[in-house]
Amino acid sequence: MIYLLGGSGYVGHAYQSLLTRKGIPFRNLRRAELDYAQPALLAAALKRDQPEFLINAAGYTGKPNVDACELHKAECLLGNAVLPGLIAQACAEAGVPWGHVSSGCIYNGARADGRGFTENDTPNFTFRSPPCSFYSGTKALGEEVLAGQPSVYIWRLRIPFDHVESPRNYLTKLMRYQRLLEATNSISQLHEFVAATFACWEKRVPFGTYNITNPGQVTTHEVVEHIKRSGVCRKEYIFFKDEDEFMHVAAKTPRSNCVMDSSKLASVGIKMTEVNEAIATALSHWQVA
């Protein structure tokens, strides 16, 4: 049996779908029934139910985007930096291995050699390396809290997308925004992400940090071209002149745009679809909500 925290969110629902499809029993633990931010309560539940693994998809992302985190800093700090440490405490006490959904938004740009950031690269879009968004700063702190903790995977998600229209879906966001910012990013197909993360546990790969992104990188213009070719949305896309105009007109906080290296994941036998192919496939199966 698997424990799932944060199962009601965009990523959490994808975990529910994966576990249901696999026929794996799981408990979608809600804060209303048990406050898993209290380590003693969570540890007691873990000792009682004895799940073989726990997945933490809980956190604070801000709606509709990370700008909201600038207005709700206490909630953001608790959800992204404090909560992982409390879960780690409970899991260690109960002897339950677990996985934590983190974020690639703790990086900006690419390595000096032009390649994507690896798991060994020090995050450069954090409170320790400003300027950054408050969201990114708290996600980086969450990883720091987990440094040295036993039996935990840290899975870095990056701009999730899939084939179903949703306010949290990157493709939907591009279709709905009035103007777009040109940037280069690594991104994660949501259902491939959850499958890859759970495969870490199924295959018993070494615990540690993994970048869970589709291989390659893609620009905003390239994603727009995919959308146009698919016929899913035929609107005329307008771009900001540059990042300065974007920050002046549309954003309250800097955005992370980065390229990540997912070769560590591939090295343990877990493969994800090349990013352009993954985008095209999602659009070819597009479902309107």
Secondary structure, 3 states (H helix, E strand, C coil): CEEEECCCCHHHHHHHHHHHHHCCCEEEECCCCCCCCCHHHHHHHHHHHCCCEEEECCCCCCCCCHHHHHCCHHHHHHHHHHHHHHHHHHHHHHCCCEEEEEEHHHCCECCCCCCCECCCCCCCCECCECCCCHHHHHHHHHHHHHCCCCCEEEEEECCEECCECCCCCHHHHHHHCCEECCCEECCEEHHHHHHHHHHHHHCCCCCEEEECCCCCCEEHHHHHHHHHHHCCCCCCCEECCCHHHHHHHCCCCCCCCECECCHHHHHCCCCCCCHHHHHHHHHHCCECC
